[in-house]
Amino acid sequence: MKERRCVLAEKAPEEKVSGMLLLKGVVAGLVAIALVMGGVCCALPRQGDVADQTRLYDYVYSGTKSESVDFTTTNMSDDGILTFGTSELYISSPLVNQCPQKVFGESVSGVDMTYVGEAFDQSLWQAIAAGAYAPASKNRKVVLMLSPQWFFKGNGQQSKLSSKFSYQLYKGFLENDSISDETKAYVRQRLETLGVDGTQIAAANDDTFVDAINDAAYQFSNDLRIRSKIDALVKGSPKNSLVRSAGEPTGEPDWDALLSDAQAQGEQSCTNNDYGIHDAYWDKNSQYKSEQNQDFVHADDEWADFQCFLKVCREAGLEPLVVILPMHGGWYDEMGVTSDIRAQFYDQARSLCDEAGVAYADFSSCEYEKYFLCDTVHPGWIGWVRIEHAVYDFVNGQDNAFLGGAE
Protein backbone atom coordinates (compact mmCIF):
# COMPACT_ATOMS: atom_id res chain seq x y z
CA MET A 1 0.00 0.00 0.00
CA LYS A 2 2.84 2.38 0.83
CA GLU A 3 4.46 1.81 -2.58
CA ARG A 4 1.14 2.54 -4.27
CA ARG A 5 0.77 5.83 -2.42
CA CYS A 6 4.33 6.90 -3.36
CA VAL A 7 3.72 6.19 -7.06
CA LEU A 8 0.49 8.19 -6.99
CA ALA A 9 2.18 11.10 -5.31
CA GLU A 10 4.48 11.50 -8.32
CA LYS A 11 1.60 11.92 -10.79
CA ALA A 12 0.63 15.36 -12.01
CA PRO A 13 -2.18 16.90 -9.89
CA GLU A 14 -4.60 17.13 -12.81
CA GLU A 15 -3.89 13.51 -13.80
CA LYS A 16 -4.53 12.33 -10.25
CA VAL A 17 -7.80 14.29 -9.97
CA SER A 18 -9.13 13.15 -13.34
CA GLY A 19 -8.13 9.56 -12.56
CA MET A 20 -9.97 9.62 -9.28
CA LEU A 21 -13.06 11.12 -10.86
CA LEU A 22 -13.00 8.47 -13.58
CA LEU A 23 -12.61 5.65 -11.09
CA LYS A 24 -15.34 7.01 -8.85
CA GLY A 25 -17.60 7.37 -11.86
CA VAL A 26 -16.95 3.79 -12.93
CA VAL A 27 -17.52 2.45 -9.43
CA ALA A 28 -20.66 4.53 -8.97
CA GLY A 29 -21.97 3.21 -12.28
CA LEU A 30 -21.30 -0.39 -11.29
CA VAL A 31 -22.99 0.17 -7.94
CA ALA A 32 -26.04 1.70 -9.63
CA ILE A 33 -26.30 -1.25 -12.01
CA ALA A 34 -26.04 -3.68 -9.11
CA LEU A 35 -28.77 -1.82 -7.24
CA VAL A 36 -31.12 -1.84 -10.20
CA MET A 37 -30.47 -5.50 -10.87
CA GLY A 38 -31.10 -6.39 -7.25
CA GLY A 39 -34.20 -4.27 -7.00
CA VAL A 40 -32.84 -2.47 -3.94
CA CYS A 41 -33.38 1.02 -5.35
CA CYS A 42 -37.05 0.32 -5.85
CA ALA A 43 -37.51 -1.21 -2.41
CA LEU A 44 -36.04 1.58 -0.26
CA PRO A 45 -36.95 5.26 0.02
CA ARG A 46 -34.30 7.77 -0.93
CA GLN A 47 -32.91 9.92 1.85
CA GLY A 48 -34.23 13.08 0.20
CA ASP A 49 -37.77 11.83 -0.38
CA VAL A 50 -40.67 13.81 1.07
CA ALA A 51 -42.00 11.72 3.94
CA ASP A 52 -45.53 11.45 5.37
CA GLN A 53 -46.43 15.11 5.86
CA THR A 54 -48.98 14.34 8.57
CA ARG A 55 -46.03 13.77 10.88
CA LEU A 56 -43.54 16.07 12.61
CA TYR A 57 -39.84 15.31 12.14
CA ASP A 58 -38.03 18.35 13.59
CA TYR A 59 -38.16 17.08 17.17
CA VAL A 60 -37.34 13.44 16.54
CA TYR A 61 -34.25 12.40 18.56
CA SER A 62 -32.52 9.97 16.22
CA GLY A 63 -29.03 9.11 15.06
CA THR A 64 -30.42 8.01 11.70
CA LYS A 65 -32.15 11.35 11.20
CA SER A 66 -29.11 13.33 12.38
CA GLU A 67 -26.82 11.53 9.93
CA SER A 68 -29.11 12.15 6.97
CA VAL A 69 -28.80 15.75 5.81
CA ASP A 70 -31.12 15.00 2.89
CA PHE A 71 -33.93 13.52 4.99
CA THR A 72 -33.70 16.14 7.74
CA THR A 73 -33.55 19.20 5.49
CA THR A 74 -36.21 17.91 3.10
CA ASN A 75 -38.68 17.19 5.89
CA MET A 76 -37.89 19.94 8.37
CA SER A 77 -40.27 22.82 8.94
CA ASP A 78 -39.79 25.92 6.81
CA ASP A 79 -39.37 27.72 10.15
CA GLY A 80 -36.88 25.14 11.43
CA ILE A 81 -33.67 26.32 13.05
CA LEU A 82 -31.01 23.60 13.12
CA THR A 83 -30.38 22.82 16.78
CA PHE A 84 -27.15 20.96 17.43
CA GLY A 85 -27.08 19.21 20.77
CA THR A 86 -26.78 15.99 22.72
CA SER A 87 -28.87 14.17 25.31
CA GLU A 88 -30.88 17.26 26.31
CA LEU A 89 -32.70 16.79 22.99
CA TYR A 90 -34.01 13.49 24.38
CA ILE A 91 -36.07 15.27 27.06
CA SER A 92 -39.69 15.10 25.97
CA SER A 93 -43.22 15.06 27.33
CA PRO A 94 -44.79 13.79 29.49
CA LEU A 95 -41.72 14.24 31.75
CA VAL A 96 -41.33 17.88 30.69
CA ASN A 97 -44.46 19.23 29.07
CA GLN A 98 -42.66 22.47 28.21
CA CYS A 99 -40.16 20.80 25.85
CA PRO A 100 -39.76 22.28 22.33
CA GLN A 101 -41.90 19.61 20.69
CA LYS A 102 -44.86 20.80 22.74
CA VAL A 103 -44.23 24.55 22.80
CA PHE A 104 -43.12 25.01 19.20
CA GLY A 105 -44.00 21.71 17.53
CA GLU A 106 -47.68 21.74 18.46
CA SER A 107 -48.18 25.39 17.52
CA VAL A 108 -47.48 27.62 14.52
CA SER A 109 -45.35 30.27 16.19
CA GLY A 110 -42.98 30.81 13.27
CA VAL A 111 -40.08 29.07 15.04
CA ASP A 112 -39.12 25.40 15.17
CA MET A 113 -36.00 23.78 16.61
CA THR A 114 -34.79 21.01 14.29
CA TYR A 115 -32.82 18.50 16.35
CA VAL A 116 -29.41 17.27 15.15
CA GLY A 117 -27.31 15.12 17.49
CA GLU A 118 -27.46 12.52 20.23
CA ALA A 119 -25.84 11.75 23.57
CA PHE A 120 -22.02 12.09 23.63
CA ASP A 121 -21.88 14.23 20.47
CA GLN A 122 -19.47 16.96 21.57
CA SER A 123 -17.96 20.01 19.86
CA LEU A 124 -16.00 18.24 17.10
CA TRP A 125 -19.01 16.15 16.05
CA GLN A 126 -21.12 19.31 16.03
CA ALA A 127 -18.53 21.14 13.89
CA ILE A 128 -18.59 18.36 11.29
CA ALA A 129 -22.40 18.28 11.32
CA ALA A 130 -22.66 22.06 10.94
CA GLY A 131 -20.36 21.95 7.91
CA ALA A 132 -22.35 19.11 6.35
CA TYR A 133 -25.73 20.72 6.95
CA ALA A 134 -24.88 24.31 6.01
CA PRO A 135 -25.35 24.08 2.22
CA ALA A 136 -28.85 22.58 2.55
CA SER A 137 -30.07 24.45 5.63
CA LYS A 138 -33.32 26.34 5.09
CA ASN A 139 -32.30 29.03 7.58
CA ARG A 140 -28.90 30.51 8.31
CA LYS A 141 -29.51 30.90 12.03
CA VAL A 142 -28.64 27.82 14.11
CA VAL A 143 -28.46 26.86 17.78
CA LEU A 144 -25.77 24.97 19.69
CA MET A 145 -26.61 23.57 23.11
CA LEU A 146 -23.29 23.88 24.98
CA SER A 147 -22.99 21.37 27.82
CA PRO A 148 -20.61 21.99 30.75
CA GLN A 149 -19.97 18.23 30.92
CA TRP A 150 -18.06 18.38 27.61
CA PHE A 151 -15.39 20.38 29.40
CA PHE A 152 -14.82 18.16 32.43
CA LYS A 153 -11.28 17.01 33.14
CA GLY A 154 -9.93 15.01 30.22
CA ASN A 155 -12.23 16.72 27.68
CA GLY A 156 -15.47 15.12 28.77
CA GLN A 157 -16.38 12.02 26.77
CA GLN A 158 -14.26 12.71 23.68
CA SER A 159 -13.07 9.11 23.74
CA LYS A 160 -16.51 8.08 22.48
CA LEU A 161 -16.15 9.97 19.21
CA SER A 162 -14.79 6.99 17.30
CA SER A 163 -18.01 5.10 18.05
CA LYS A 164 -20.14 8.16 17.16
CA PHE A 165 -18.30 9.01 13.94
CA SER A 166 -20.55 9.49 10.90
CA TYR A 167 -18.91 8.88 7.54
CA GLN A 168 -21.91 10.46 5.85
CA LEU A 169 -21.61 13.74 7.77
CA TYR A 170 -17.83 13.85 7.47
CA LYS A 171 -18.07 13.41 3.69
CA GLY A 172 -20.63 16.22 3.53
CA PHE A 173 -18.35 18.41 5.64
CA LEU A 174 -15.44 17.81 3.26
CA GLU A 175 -17.60 18.55 0.21
CA ASN A 176 -18.56 21.97 1.56
CA ASP A 177 -16.32 24.24 -0.52
CA SER A 178 -16.85 27.22 1.78
CA ILE A 179 -14.91 25.52 4.58
CA SER A 180 -11.21 26.31 4.46
CA ASP A 181 -8.45 23.75 3.91
CA GLU A 182 -7.05 24.81 7.26
CA THR A 183 -10.27 23.92 9.06
CA LYS A 184 -10.56 20.62 7.21
CA ALA A 185 -6.97 19.76 8.12
CA TYR A 186 -7.66 20.52 11.79
CA VAL A 187 -10.73 18.28 11.81
CA ARG A 188 -8.83 15.46 10.12
CA GLN A 189 -5.99 15.65 12.64
CA ARG A 190 -8.48 15.57 15.52
CA LEU A 191 -10.31 12.56 14.08
CA GLU A 192 -7.04 10.69 13.72
CA THR A 193 -6.02 11.60 17.27
CA LEU A 194 -9.36 10.39 18.63
CA GLY A 195 -9.03 6.98 17.01
CA VAL A 196 -11.39 7.18 14.05
CA ASP A 197 -10.57 4.48 11.49
CA GLY A 198 -7.80 5.84 9.26
CA THR A 199 -9.09 3.91 6.25
CA GLN A 200 -12.38 5.80 6.44
CA ILE A 201 -10.64 9.14 6.88
CA ALA A 202 -8.40 8.52 3.86
CA ALA A 203 -11.37 7.34 1.80
CA ALA A 204 -13.45 10.42 2.61
CA ASN A 205 -10.51 12.61 1.58
CA ASP A 206 -9.90 10.65 -1.66
CA ASP A 207 -6.21 10.36 -0.81
CA THR A 208 -5.45 7.78 -3.54
CA PHE A 209 -7.18 5.84 -6.31
CA VAL A 210 -7.75 3.01 -3.85
CA ASP A 211 -9.21 5.44 -1.33
CA ALA A 212 -11.54 6.79 -4.02
CA ILE A 213 -12.84 3.27 -4.59
CA ASN A 214 -13.23 2.79 -0.85
CA ASP A 215 -15.09 6.09 -0.68
CA ALA A 216 -17.65 4.92 -3.23
CA ALA A 217 -18.12 1.71 -1.25
CA TYR A 218 -18.47 3.55 2.06
CA GLN A 219 -20.96 6.02 0.63
CA PHE A 220 -23.01 3.21 -0.89
CA SER A 221 -23.08 1.14 2.29
CA ASN A 222 -23.94 4.12 4.50
CA ASP A 223 -26.66 5.28 2.14
CA LEU A 224 -28.13 1.78 2.10
CA ARG A 225 -27.97 1.54 5.91
CA ILE A 226 -29.73 4.87 6.43
CA ARG A 227 -32.35 4.22 3.75
CA SER A 228 -33.17 0.87 5.35
CA LYS A 229 -34.13 2.72 8.55
CA ILE A 230 -36.17 5.57 7.10
CA ASP A 231 -39.52 3.75 7.12
CA ALA A 232 -39.15 3.00 10.84
CA LEU A 233 -38.07 6.59 11.47
CA VAL A 234 -41.16 7.93 9.73
CA LYS A 235 -43.55 5.54 11.47
CA GLY A 236 -42.05 6.39 14.86
CA SER A 237 -42.43 10.15 14.40
CA PRO A 238 -45.30 11.97 16.15
CA LYS A 239 -48.43 12.95 14.28
CA ASN A 240 -49.06 16.66 13.75
CA SER A 241 -51.35 18.29 16.30
CA LEU A 242 -54.70 19.66 15.17
CA VAL A 243 -53.33 23.19 15.50
CA ARG A 244 -50.30 22.29 13.42
CA SER A 245 -52.42 20.61 10.79
CA ALA A 246 -54.68 23.65 10.51
CA GLY A 247 -51.64 25.79 9.76
CA GLU A 248 -53.04 29.05 11.11
CA PRO A 249 -50.35 31.20 12.82
CA THR A 250 -50.67 31.07 16.60
CA GLY A 251 -48.33 33.98 17.36
CA GLU A 252 -45.73 34.23 20.09
CA PRO A 253 -46.13 31.72 22.92
CA ASP A 254 -47.47 32.99 26.26
CA TRP A 255 -44.23 32.77 28.20
CA ASP A 256 -45.72 33.79 31.55
CA ALA A 257 -48.38 31.09 31.34
CA LEU A 258 -45.75 28.54 30.33
CA LEU A 259 -43.58 29.48 33.30
CA SER A 260 -46.53 29.16 35.66
CA ASP A 261 -47.36 25.70 34.31
CA ALA A 262 -43.66 24.77 34.48
CA GLN A 263 -43.47 25.69 38.16
CA ALA A 264 -46.52 23.58 38.93
CA GLN A 265 -45.31 20.55 36.98
CA GLY A 266 -41.86 20.81 38.52
CA GLU A 267 -43.35 20.74 42.01
CA GLN A 268 -45.46 17.71 41.13
CA SER A 269 -42.52 15.83 39.63
CA CYS A 270 -39.96 16.42 42.39
CA THR A 271 -41.19 15.16 45.75
CA ASN A 272 -38.44 12.93 47.17
CA ASN A 273 -35.50 15.39 47.27
CA ASP A 274 -34.72 19.04 47.87
CA TYR A 275 -32.79 19.63 44.65
CA GLY A 276 -35.67 19.95 42.20
CA ILE A 277 -34.69 16.68 40.52
CA HIS A 278 -37.50 14.50 39.24
CA ASP A 279 -38.34 11.51 41.42
CA ALA A 280 -37.45 8.68 39.03
CA TYR A 281 -34.00 10.11 38.33
CA TRP A 282 -33.30 10.65 42.02
CA ASP A 283 -34.34 7.11 42.93
CA LYS A 284 -32.06 5.64 40.27
CA ASN A 285 -29.08 8.01 40.11
CA SER A 286 -28.69 9.90 43.38
CA GLN A 287 -25.46 7.98 44.06
CA TYR A 288 -24.04 8.77 40.62
CA LYS A 289 -21.48 11.52 41.22
CA SER A 290 -19.62 12.13 37.95
CA GLU A 291 -19.46 15.84 38.77
CA GLN A 292 -17.41 15.33 41.92
CA ASN A 293 -14.22 17.45 42.07
CA GLN A 294 -14.41 18.48 38.42
CA ASP A 295 -12.99 21.65 36.89
CA PHE A 296 -12.95 23.24 33.45
CA VAL A 297 -9.27 24.07 32.92
CA HIS A 298 -8.15 20.60 31.85
CA ALA A 299 -10.09 20.40 28.59
CA ASP A 300 -7.95 22.32 26.09
CA ASP A 301 -8.82 19.99 23.22
CA GLU A 302 -12.55 20.41 23.76
CA TRP A 303 -12.26 24.19 23.97
CA ALA A 304 -10.29 24.13 20.69
CA ASP A 305 -12.99 21.96 19.12
CA PHE A 306 -15.63 24.44 20.28
CA GLN A 307 -13.66 27.20 18.56
CA CYS A 308 -13.61 25.00 15.47
CA PHE A 309 -17.41 24.80 15.56
CA LEU A 310 -17.62 28.59 15.67
CA LYS A 311 -15.14 28.86 12.80
CA VAL A 312 -17.08 26.35 10.69
CA CYS A 313 -20.24 28.41 11.22
CA ARG A 314 -18.47 31.58 10.13
CA GLU A 315 -16.95 29.99 7.04
CA ALA A 316 -20.18 28.21 6.10
CA GLY A 317 -22.34 31.31 6.53
CA LEU A 318 -24.26 30.14 9.60
CA GLU A 319 -25.23 32.48 12.43
CA PRO A 320 -25.08 30.51 15.69
CA LEU A 321 -26.73 31.09 19.02
CA VAL A 322 -24.70 29.29 21.68
CA VAL A 323 -26.95 28.24 24.56
CA ILE A 324 -24.70 28.21 27.63
CA LEU A 325 -26.44 25.70 29.88
CA PRO A 326 -26.16 26.21 33.63
CA MET A 327 -24.89 23.73 36.15
CA HIS A 328 -27.09 22.65 39.03
CA GLY A 329 -25.80 25.00 41.73
CA GLY A 330 -26.96 23.03 44.75
CA TRP A 331 -25.79 19.68 43.43
CA TYR A 332 -22.41 20.97 42.25
CA ASP A 333 -21.85 22.60 45.64
CA GLU A 334 -22.47 19.19 47.16
CA MET A 335 -19.95 17.67 44.72
CA GLY A 336 -17.23 20.13 45.72
CA VAL A 337 -17.40 22.13 42.49
CA THR A 338 -17.75 25.62 43.89
CA SER A 339 -19.11 28.71 42.15
CA ASP A 340 -15.64 30.08 41.37
CA ILE A 341 -14.73 26.77 39.68
CA ARG A 342 -17.99 26.79 37.74
CA ALA A 343 -17.25 30.35 36.63
CA GLN A 344 -14.26 28.97 34.71
CA PHE A 345 -16.68 27.36 32.27
CA TYR A 346 -19.00 30.33 31.90
CA ASP A 347 -16.18 32.85 31.53
CA GLN A 348 -14.38 30.81 28.88
CA ALA A 349 -17.56 30.11 26.91
CA ARG A 350 -18.53 33.79 26.84
CA SER A 351 -14.98 34.85 26.01
CA LEU A 352 -14.70 32.55 23.01
CA CYS A 353 -18.14 33.59 21.75
CA ASP A 354 -17.19 37.26 22.08
CA GLU A 355 -13.91 36.61 20.31
CA ALA A 356 -15.78 34.95 17.43
CA GLY A 357 -18.49 37.62 17.40
CA VAL A 358 -21.39 35.22 17.91
CA ALA A 359 -24.49 35.45 20.05
CA TYR A 360 -25.06 33.44 23.19
CA ALA A 361 -27.87 32.79 25.64
CA ASP A 362 -26.16 32.78 29.02
CA PHE A 363 -28.11 30.92 31.70
CA SER A 364 -25.34 30.88 34.31
CA SER A 365 -27.53 33.06 36.54
CA CYS A 366 -30.07 30.21 36.72
CA GLU A 367 -27.87 27.77 38.62
CA TYR A 368 -30.07 27.93 41.71
CA GLU A 369 -33.41 28.37 39.96
CA LYS A 370 -35.44 25.39 41.01
CA TYR A 371 -36.83 23.35 38.13
CA PHE A 372 -34.58 24.97 35.52
CA LEU A 373 -33.06 21.49 35.25
CA CYS A 374 -35.06 18.28 35.61
CA ASP A 375 -32.03 16.33 36.87
CA THR A 376 -28.38 17.30 37.43
CA VAL A 377 -27.71 17.92 33.71
CA HIS A 378 -30.70 18.38 31.42
CA PRO A 379 -33.08 21.34 30.99
CA GLY A 380 -36.39 20.85 32.72
CA TRP A 381 -39.71 22.59 33.07
CA ILE A 382 -38.61 26.18 33.63
CA GLY A 383 -35.33 25.72 31.79
CA TRP A 384 -36.89 24.78 28.49
CA VAL A 385 -39.29 27.74 28.63
CA ARG A 386 -36.42 30.15 29.19
CA ILE A 387 -34.35 28.55 26.41
CA GLU A 388 -37.28 28.58 23.96
CA HIS A 389 -38.00 32.23 24.77
CA ALA A 390 -34.35 33.13 24.08
CA VAL A 391 -34.33 31.18 20.80
CA TYR A 392 -37.59 32.82 19.72
CA ASP A 393 -36.22 36.29 20.43
CA PHE A 394 -32.91 35.48 18.72
CA VAL A 395 -34.71 34.37 15.57
CA ASN A 396 -36.96 37.43 15.59
CA GLY A 397 -34.33 40.00 16.54
CA GLN A 398 -35.95 40.84 19.86
CA ASP A 399 -34.37 41.74 23.18
CA ASN A 400 -34.05 39.07 25.83
CA ALA A 401 -32.48 39.29 29.28
CA PHE A 402 -30.36 36.19 28.66
CA LEU A 403 -29.05 37.10 25.18
CA GLY A 404 -25.55 38.53 24.79
CA GLY A 405 -22.63 38.70 22.39
CA ALA A 406 -22.81 39.55 18.67
CA GLU A 407 -25.35 42.37 18.49
KAMO-V490002 format. One record per residue. PHI is phi in whole degrees, 0 to 359 (NA if undefined). OMEGA is omega as a letter, one per 20 degrees, with the letter a starting at -180 (NA if undefined). NEAR is the number of other C-alpha atoms within 12 Angstrom. Layout:
BEGIN
PHI:OMEGA:NEAR + PHI:OMEGA:NEAR
END
This chain:
BEGIN
NA:a:12 + 296:r:10 + 300:a:10 + 299:a:15 + 296:a:18 + 295:r:13 + 298:a:14 + 296:a:24 + 295:a:18 + 274:a:14 + 288:r:18 + 296:a:12 + 305:a:14 + 292:r:13 + 292:r:16 + 296:a:23 + 295:a:21 + 295:r:18 + 296:r:23 + 294:r:30 + 298:r:24 + 297:a:18 + 298:r:25 + 297:r:30 + 296:r:19 + 298:a:19 + 296:r:26 + 298:r:24 + 295:r:19 + 296:r:18 + 298:a:25 + 298:r:22 + 298:a:15 + 298:r:15 + 295:a:20 + 297:a:15 + 296:a:13 + 275:r:13 + 77:a:12 + 291:a:21 + 303:a:21 + 286:a:14 + 274:a:16 + 244:r:23 + 290:r:26 + 282:a:25 + 298:a:33 + 268:r:22 + 291:r:22 + 286:a:22 + 271:r:26 + 308:a:24 + 280:r:22 + 274:a:20 + 245:a:27 + 247:a:37 + 250:a:41 + 302:a:44 + 259:r:45 + 283:r:35 + 267:a:35 + 202:r:32 + 294:r:33 + 300:r:35 + 297:a:41 + 297:a:46 + 288:a:42 + 262:r:41 + 300:a:42 + 297:a:33 + 296:a:37 + 296:a:44 + 284:r:35 + 291:a:27 + 253:r:35 + 282:r:40 + 296:r:35 + 297:r:23 + 264:a:29 + 289:r:38 + 248:a:42 + 306:a:46 + 239:a:46 + 273:a:45 + 197:a:43 + 230:a:35 + 291:r:27 + 296:r:39 + 289:r:39 + 282:a:27 + 295:a:33 + 218:r:27 + 282:j:22 + 273:r:16 + 302:r:28 + 233:a:41 + 287:a:32 + 261:a:43 + 293:a:39 + 303:r:44 + 301:a:39 + 280:a:34 + 289:r:42 + 265:a:43 + 291:a:42 + 257:r:35 + 230:r:30 + 229:a:29 + 273:a:33 + 93:r:28 + 223:r:39 + 227:r:39 + 251:a:45 + 269:a:44 + 289:r:46 + 223:r:50 + 125:r:45 + 221:r:32 + 304:r:31 + 75:r:31 + 276:a:42 + 259:a:44 + 303:a:43 + 293:r:50 + 301:a:49 + 295:r:50 + 297:r:47 + 297:a:50 + 297:r:50 + 299:r:50 + 295:r:44 + 289:a:41 + 279:a:46 + 306:a:39 + 297:a:27 + 256:a:28 + 295:a:35 + 286:r:25 + 230:a:28 + 275:r:26 + 280:r:37 + 222:r:46 + 235:r:42 + 239:r:46 + 272:a:46 + 266:a:47 + 263:r:42 + 304:a:44 + 296:r:41 + 296:a:44 + 249:r:34 + 297:r:31 + 309:a:25 + 80:r:20 + 68:r:32 + 61:a:30 + 251:a:30 + 303:a:35 + 299:a:26 + 276:a:21 + 300:a:30 + 300:r:26 + 276:a:19 + 259:a:34 + 302:r:36 + 244:r:40 + 299:a:41 + 299:a:41 + 290:a:38 + 297:r:40 + 297:r:36 + 297:r:31 + 300:a:42 + 293:a:38 + 279:r:24 + 279:a:28 + 291:a:20 + 281:r:24 + 274:a:33 + 290:r:22 + 299:r:18 + 297:r:16 + 294:r:32 + 297:r:34 + 293:r:18 + 298:a:26 + 297:r:39 + 299:a:33 + 299:a:20 + 291:r:31 + 298:r:35 + 296:a:21 + 297:a:19 + 271:r:26 + 86:r:21 + 291:a:27 + 308:a:22 + 297:r:23 + 296:r:25 + 291:r:33 + 298:r:37 + 297:a:29 + 296:a:30 + 299:r:34 + 271:a:32 + 53:a:31 + 298:a:27 + 220:r:36 + 302:r:35 + 297:r:29 + 295:r:30 + 297:r:33 + 294:r:33 + 299:r:29 + 300:r:35 + 300:r:35 + 292:r:29 + 296:a:30 + 297:r:30 + 298:a:27 + 294:r:18 + 290:r:25 + 298:r:35 + 297:a:26 + 298:a:26 + 293:a:32 + 298:a:31 + 291:a:22 + 255:a:25 + 293:a:36 + 301:r:24 + 294:r:18 + 299:a:32 + 296:a:31 + 293:r:18 + 271:a:19 + 277:a:25 + 290:r:25 + 287:r:23 + 297:r:26 + 290:r:21 + 298:r:16 + 296:a:19 + 295:a:28 + 295:r:18 + 294:r:14 + 81:r:19 + 282:r:14 + 304:a:18 + 258:r:19 + 80:a:16 + 292:r:24 + 301:r:30 + 276:a:21 + 295:a:25 + 296:r:15 + 294:r:16 + 296:r:30 + 295:r:30 + 296:r:18 + 296:a:22 + 296:r:33 + 299:a:30 + 294:a:21 + 290:r:29 + 301:r:37 + 297:a:27 + 289:a:21 + 269:a:31 + 236:a:29 + 239:a:18 + 248:r:18 + 203:a:21 + 260:a:20 + 265:a:32 + 76:r:40 + 255:a:39 + 295:a:35 + 304:a:23 + 296:r:18 + 294:a:25 + 296:r:24 + 300:a:16 + 270:a:13 + 235:a:16 + 296:r:23 + 264:a:14 + 274:a:15 + 233:a:19 + 293:a:23 + 280:a:33 + 301:r:20 + 59:r:19 + 278:r:32 + 215:a:32 + 232:a:34 + 245:r:26 + 235:a:20 + 217:a:27 + 301:a:22 + 295:a:32 + 291:r:40 + 297:r:37 + 294:r:27 + 293:r:33 + 298:r:40 + 298:r:33 + 297:r:38 + 303:a:46 + 297:r:42 + 292:r:37 + 301:r:41 + 300:a:44 + 297:a:28 + 293:a:28 + 271:r:35 + 80:r:25 + 263:r:35 + 248:a:35 + 272:r:42 + 248:r:45 + 268:r:45 + 272:a:42 + 274:a:43 + 289:r:41 + 275:r:44 + 271:r:43 + 280:a:39 + 306:a:35 + 296:a:29 + 291:r:35 + 293:r:31 + 301:r:24 + 297:a:20 + 274:r:25 + 82:r:20 + 257:a:27 + 285:a:25 + 298:r:28 + 291:r:16 + 290:r:27 + 297:r:36 + 297:r:27 + 301:r:26 + 292:a:39 + 298:a:34 + 298:a:21 + 292:r:28 + 297:r:42 + 297:a:34 + 299:a:25 + 290:r:28 + 295:r:38 + 298:r:21 + 299:a:17 + 274:r:27 + 73:a:23 + 247:a:34 + 279:r:38 + 216:r:42 + 251:a:41 + 262:a:38 + 255:r:40 + 298:r:32 + 285:a:24 + 259:a:28 + 304:a:33 + 253:r:25 + 281:a:27 + 297:r:37 + 76:r:43 + 296:r:42 + 256:r:45 + 262:r:41 + 215:r:41 + 269:a:40 + 226:a:36 + 263:r:39 + 303:a:49 + 240:a:47 + 298:r:45 + 285:a:39 + 301:a:48 + 294:r:45 + 297:a:36 + 295:r:42 + 295:a:46 + 299:r:44 + 299:r:39 + 295:r:34 + 296:r:45 + 302:a:39 + 290:r:28 + 299:a:34 + 297:a:32 + 262:r:18 + 67:a:17 + 254:r:17 + 290:r:17 + 207:a:25 + 300:a:19 + 263:a:30 + 276:r:33 + 208:r:28 + 73:r:26 + 44:r:22 + 262:NA:17
END
